[in-house]
Amino acid sequence: MLGLQALRDPDGREFTSLPAQPKRFALLAYLALGEGGGYHRRDTLAAMFWPDLGQFAARRALRNTLYHLREALGDGVIVTRGDDVVSVDAARLTSDVTMLRHAVTAGRYEEAVDFYRGELLAGIHFPNAGEEFEQWLAGERRRVTELVMRALGALVEREARECNVANAAYWAQRASSIDPLNEALVRRAMEFLVGAGDTGGALRLYESYARRLATEFDAEPSAETETVTTRIRGGRRSA
């Protein structure tokens, strides 16, 4: 779900039909992010994914979509409890988001960063997506970003403590690419790049940030960032 959407079986064979059907894939993603422990009421799902339909028509659309998911995934992936709630079997279906979350919790930070290949459900769109779905997606994207930034921050600190300046610069740049308007991150990445002997890289990072700030907000970098940049251009390093 991070970056280009895909669905694969245990042997690596790709299901091409579901990612090509955004609403079905979005519903599956919504269920998968509950990790099997989150049962969802059918009425809630119907209202979230078919807000333009009446209750009866929305529940019928949900029933039809769940049928197609079962057809594609096989029995046992989509599970129900009675007639009112739906979930997925976490032993049968996992995701890169779930694995990223577990890797961060276990302190496997490089592994966590490897799972992050782009924004959650990047570019996904389907007709009549309700405000409730958009709010949920924005919140999940924020949580995923916080997780990967936590992993990257830990990697930067680890490499800095061990005086591996080039590695610290690499992870700091990765963090800056995910949160490109975080000026403190840009400055820190610049400092590490200079420490690693890559003054040109530090200045290119500054120029990229300054252009983005001017284009998107008609603004300029702060005086603190300008001071750092002037010092770098003058060939002076911070302690």
Secondary structure, 3 states (H helix, E strand, C coil): CECCCCCECCCCCECCCHHHCHHHHHHHHHHHCCCCCCCEEHHHHHHHHCCCCCHHHHHHHHHHHHHHHHHHHCCCCEEEECCCEEEECCCCCCCHHHHHHHHHHCCCHHHHHHHCCCCECCCCCCCCCCHHHHHHHHHHHHHHHHHHHHHHHHHHHHHHHCCCHHHHHHHHHHHHHHCCCCHHHHHHHHHHHHHCCCHHHHHHHHHHHHHHHHHHHCCCCCHHHHHHHHHHHCCCCCC
